[in-house]
Amino acid sequence: MRQMDFTMRSWKKYNSSIYKVIAFISCLFIPVSLFAQGIEIQRASSELVEDVYLLEARINFAFDKEVIDALEHGVALHIDVIVRLKKMRNWWWDATVKQDILRFKLEFQPLSNHYLVTNTATGDRQQLQSLEQALLILGTINKHTFFHKNLLDKQASYLGLIRAKLNIESLPPPLRPVAYVSKQWQLKSPWYKWSIR
C-alpha cells in the first residue's frame, strides 16, 4: 500500500512537471506580435487621380496598459502622422519637397462609454463603441490629398515617407515628465518608404 502511495505521488509530480514544460514550450510559439507594443506602419502608397496624388495608409497602434489606463481616466491622446515627399539625389541628402502633418485626437467618454476619434484639421469626428474600433479608424488614412503632380520633375526619382507618433507635448503638464522618460509613452514608428511613380 505504501509503495502504491509513493508511486501515485511520484506520478502526480511527474505529471505536473510535464504540464509545466508543455506550457513553457507553448509560450515560445506564441507570435511575438501579440506582445509587441508601439506604432507600426503596415502599408502606405500613393495613387495619381486627376493630377493629384492621394495617400492611402494603414497604421497599427498597440498601446501599453499604462497609456490605455490614462486614456480611460480622461487623458486625450494626440497622434501626429508625418508624410513627406522626397526628391532623391546622388551627391546630396534627399530633398524634402513637401511635408504634411496629419493630427488626430483619441478620447474616451465615460458617460457614454464610447471612444472618440477627431481629425483636428478638419474637425471630423467618429464615435466608436470599443477601443479596437477606435484604433482601426485612427490607423486608416484613406484618399488624403498628398500633392499635385506639378511638384514632380520628370527627370528625377521620388520617395514617399510616412511615420506616426504619440505627441507627448500635448499631454497634461503633470504627465509630461513621466512620459519623457517612460518607454510606454515614447511611441513612434520607423519611417515607412515607397516609390512615387
C-alpha positions, -999 to +999 in steps of 0.1 A: +000+000+000+028+024+009+046+016-023+014+023-043+010+056-024+046+065-032+041+056-069+009+078-071+027+108-055+056+103-079+033+101-109+015+133-099+048+152-095+059+139-129+026+148-145+027+183-130+063+188-143+052+177-178+024+202-178+048+230-168+072+221-196+044+219-222+031+253-210+065+269-213+071+254-248+037+267-259+046+302-249+077+301-271+054+296-301+031+325-294+036+352-321+059+380-309+033+405-324+010+396-295+035+412-271+046+440-293+036+475-282+041+506-302+032+521-335+038+504-369+031+515-404+018+483-420+015+497-455+014+530-474+010+540-511+000+569-533-021+570-565-024+597-592-060+606-596-068+636-618-034+653-614-033+648-576-015+621-557-038+605-530-023+588-500-036+555-485-020+541-454-027+515-426-011+521-392-012+497-363-014+511-328-007+489-298-007+510-266+007+498-233-017+493-204-004+524-187-013+545-217-047+529-221-054+535-183-045+572-187-068+574-218-097+558-199-092+582-170-096+613-191-062+619-209-067+626-246-040+611-268-028+632-297-013+614-327+008+630-354+012+613-388+040+629-407+040+624-445+069+636-467+077+637-504+114+635-511+134+640-542+163+615-544+197+630-551+231+612-558+255+635-541+235+653-515+209+644-489+175+637-504+155+670-506+121+673-488+098+687-515+066+686-493+056+677-458+022+672-442+014+666-406-020+649-400-032+654-365-057+632-347-071+630-312-083+599-293-105+604-263-126+582-240-161+594-230-170+578-197-207+588-197-214+571-230-186+545-226-175+553-261-143+564-278-140+595-299-115+599-328-111+635-341-093+648-372-081+681-356-075+697-390-110+691-404-129+687-372-144+654-384-154+631-355-162+595-352-177+579-321-168+542-316-180+516-292-147+499-285-110+508-283-103+483-311-127+500-334-113+534-325-077+523-332-087+508-365-103+542-376-073+561-362-049+539-382-067+542-415-058+570-439-079+570-470-075+592-500-056+620-483-046+647-508-008+644-507+005+667-535-001+679-571+018+662-599+033+696-608+057+692-579+075+664-597+104+668-621+101+641-648+138+635-648+140+628-610+131+600-587+109+605-557+101+587-524+071+589-501+077+586-464+054+583-435+057+578-398+033+582-368+040+592-332+023+600-300+026+637-293+040+640-258+038+678-258+000+676-260-002+656-227-013+674-195+017+691-178+018+668-147+021+637-170+048+651-194+079+644-171+068+608-167+062+605-205+096+619-214+114+591-195+090+562-200+092+538-229+055+532-226+049+568-237+077+573-262+058+558-291+068+564-327+070+542-358+101+539-380+098+557-413+080+537-440+091+544-476+076+538-510+084+548-546+064+576-562+056+568-598 
